[in-house]
Amino acid sequence: MKHVFITGASQGLGLALSQYFSERGYFVYAGCFSKDAELFGPGKVLRGDLSDEQCVASVFSGIETLDLLINNARFCPSPRDPECSESEWWDKNLVVSLKGTYLCSLAAMKLMKTRRQGAIINISSIRARVANDAARIPYGAAKAGQLNLTVSFAAEGAPYNIRVNALLPGVIETENLNARVPPERLAEVMRNIPLGRAARMEEICHAAFFLAENTYTTGIALNCSGGLLMD
Ligand SMILES: NC(=O)c1ccc[n+]([C@@H]2O[C@H](COP(=O)([O-])OP(=O)(O)OC[C@H]3O[C@@H](n4cnc5c(N)ncnc54)[C@H](OP(=O)(O)O)[C@@H]3O)[C@@H](O)[C@H]2O)c1
């Protein structure tokens, strides 16, 4: 049985990934922070703040074997908290997506190197590759940073048969989408998506599954955005 650690598995895409990989026979380590995570089969809930180095070490002490890490957790940038200073806003956006991805990747690589196999998927965003509105500049910077972590860890991992890839969704139909984005803004966003709709969560899970299972793909950023970003 393969083992996957999915960060941010309490809701949204992480929860869907947890169910998707569970249904395909994976043992799921489901990461969460402020809420609990649900399990859909064999697995274990791992709670902790992944932006904190000691917490990451303690979370990884609960993992015995690891075939796949999915760095999915993030701080949600919508809507912007009006109480935050620019500096606080920058830090909030970067610590989970970027520092958390770095710390978890280091810990996962250590486990995977001993077995000379493994894979890491960084859930980035097309925001890494486009100009962002003022409130989402730090978020875009964090997501762009994940792309450099992807190629750097891919190069480091390749001699150990560890593959590292990124996934770039556009807009995902998560349970919180309507709550996070005002209806008029959402309608405008949808008009700009060439395929005319947000991604269903299983479509993003399917792309992640390809990156998990395809043994000759490493160092790529897979754009799965309905044409919102065209390479
Ligand atoms: N939603 C979209 O349309 C969209 C589009 C493009 C890319 N993406 C990317 O897809 C991924 C999932 O998005 P989503 O909308 O499903 O996310 P989300 O609903 O905002 O959920 C974020 C997850 O991250 C966890 N988290 C937050 N802070 C944490 C911390 N300090 N330590 C550990 N975990 C922490 C949360 O855990 P708790 O709830 O337990 O606190 C939650 O499970 C993200 O990387 C996002 O950038 C999403």
The ligand as an SDF file (V2000), in Angstrom:
LIG
                    3D

 48 52  0  0  0  0  0  0  0  0999 V2000
   -9.4620   27.2210   -4.4820 N   0  0  0  0  0  0  0  0  0  0  0  0
   -9.0330   27.5770   -5.6730 C   0  0  0  0  0  0  0  0  0  0  0  0
   -9.7950   28.0440   -6.5500 O   0  0  0  0  0  0  0  0  0  0  0  0
   -7.5670   27.4220   -6.0090 C   0  0  0  0  0  0  0  0  0  0  0  0
   -7.0840   27.8660   -7.2540 C   0  0  0  0  0  0  0  0  0  0  0  0
   -5.7370   27.6910   -7.5660 C   0  0  0  0  0  0  0  0  0  0  0  0
   -4.8890   27.0720   -6.6670 C   0  0  0  0  0  0  0  0  0  0  0  0
   -5.3910   26.6510   -5.4660 N   0  0  0  0  0  0  0  0  0  0  0  0
   -4.4640   26.0030   -4.5300 C   0  0  0  0  0  0  0  0  0  0  0  0
   -5.0340   24.7580   -4.1350 O   0  0  0  0  0  0  0  0  0  0  0  0
   -4.6990   24.4950   -2.7670 C   0  0  0  0  0  0  0  0  0  0  0  0
   -5.9770   24.1950   -1.9810 C   0  0  0  0  0  0  0  0  0  0  0  0
   -6.8500   25.3130   -2.0800 O   0  0  0  0  0  0  0  0  0  0  0  0
   -8.2040   25.3380   -1.2330 P   0  0  0  0  0  0  0  0  0  0  0  0
   -9.0420   26.4380   -1.7720 O   0  0  0  0  0  0  0  0  0  0  0  0
   -8.7620   23.9740   -1.1450 O   0  0  0  0  0  0  0  0  0  0  0  0
   -7.6050   25.7670    0.2100 O   0  0  0  0  0  0  0  0  0  0  0  0
   -8.3810   26.2440    1.5400 P   0  0  0  0  0  0  0  0  0  0  0  0
   -9.8180   25.8910    1.4480 O   0  0  0  0  0  0  0  0  0  0  0  0
   -8.0120   27.6850    1.7640 O   0  0  0  0  0  0  0  0  0  0  0  0
   -7.7260   25.3070    2.6670 O   0  0  0  0  0  0  0  0  0  0  0  0
   -6.4510   25.5650    3.1150 C   0  0  0  0  0  0  0  0  0  0  0  0
   -5.9680   24.3840    3.9490 C   0  0  0  0  0  0  0  0  0  0  0  0
   -4.6840   24.7260    4.4650 O   0  0  0  0  0  0  0  0  0  0  0  0
   -4.6320   24.4010    5.8410 C   0  0  0  0  0  0  0  0  0  0  0  0
   -3.7480   25.3180    6.5690 N   0  0  0  0  0  0  0  0  0  0  0  0
   -3.8600   26.6580    6.6940 C   0  0  0  0  0  0  0  0  0  0  0  0
   -2.8810   27.1390    7.4790 N   0  0  0  0  0  0  0  0  0  0  0  0
   -2.1300   26.0700    7.8550 C   0  0  0  0  0  0  0  0  0  0  0  0
   -0.9770   25.9170    8.6760 C   0  0  0  0  0  0  0  0  0  0  0  0
   -0.3700   26.9730    9.2610 N   0  0  0  0  0  0  0  0  0  0  0  0
   -0.4790   24.6630    8.8560 N   0  0  0  0  0  0  0  0  0  0  0  0
   -1.0720   23.5930    8.2650 C   0  0  0  0  0  0  0  0  0  0  0  0
   -2.1570   23.6710    7.4830 N   0  0  0  0  0  0  0  0  0  0  0  0
   -2.6820   24.8990    7.2780 C   0  0  0  0  0  0  0  0  0  0  0  0
   -6.0620   24.5810    6.3320 C   0  0  0  0  0  0  0  0  0  0  0  0
   -6.2050   23.7680    7.4970 O   0  0  0  0  0  0  0  0  0  0  0  0
   -7.3250   24.0710    8.6510 P   0  0  0  0  0  0  0  0  0  0  0  0
   -8.6090   24.3300    7.9020 O   0  0  0  0  0  0  0  0  0  0  0  0
   -7.3470   22.8480    9.4750 O   0  0  0  0  0  0  0  0  0  0  0  0
   -6.8610   25.2830    9.3970 O   0  0  0  0  0  0  0  0  0  0  0  0
   -6.8530   24.0690    5.1340 C   0  0  0  0  0  0  0  0  0  0  0  0
   -7.0310   22.6660    5.2240 O   0  0  0  0  0  0  0  0  0  0  0  0
   -3.9320   25.7110   -2.2540 C   0  0  0  0  0  0  0  0  0  0  0  0
   -2.5490   25.4680   -2.2880 O   0  0  0  0  0  0  0  0  0  0  0  0
   -4.3000   26.7950   -3.2400 C   0  0  0  0  0  0  0  0  0  0  0  0
   -3.3110   27.7880   -3.3480 O   0  0  0  0  0  0  0  0  0  0  0  0
   -6.7050   26.8110   -5.1170 C   0  0  0  0  0  0  0  0  0  0  0  0
  1  2  1  0
  2  3  2  0
  2  4  1  0
  4  5  1  0
  4 48  2  0
  5  6  2  0
  6  7  1  0
  7  8  2  0
  8  9  1  0
  8 48  1  0
  9 10  1  0
  9 46  1  0
 10 11  1  0
 11 12  1  0
 11 44  1  0
 12 13  1  0
 13 14  1  0
 14 15  2  0
 14 16  1  0
 14 17  1  0
 17 18  1  0
 18 19  2  0
 18 20  1  0
 18 21  1  0
 21 22  1  0
 22 23  1  0
 23 24  1  0
 23 42  1  0
 24 25  1  0
 25 26  1  0
 25 36  1  0
 26 27  1  0
 26 35  1  0
 27 28  2  0
 28 29  1  0
 29 30  1  0
 29 35  2  0
 30 31  1  0
 30 32  2  0
 32 33  1  0
 33 34  2  0
 34 35  1  0
 36 37  1  0
 36 42  1  0
 37 38  1  0
 38 39  2  0
 38 40  1  0
 38 41  1  0
 42 43  1  0
 44 45  1  0
 44 46  1  0
 46 47  1  0
M  CHG  2   8   1  16  -1
M  END
$$$$
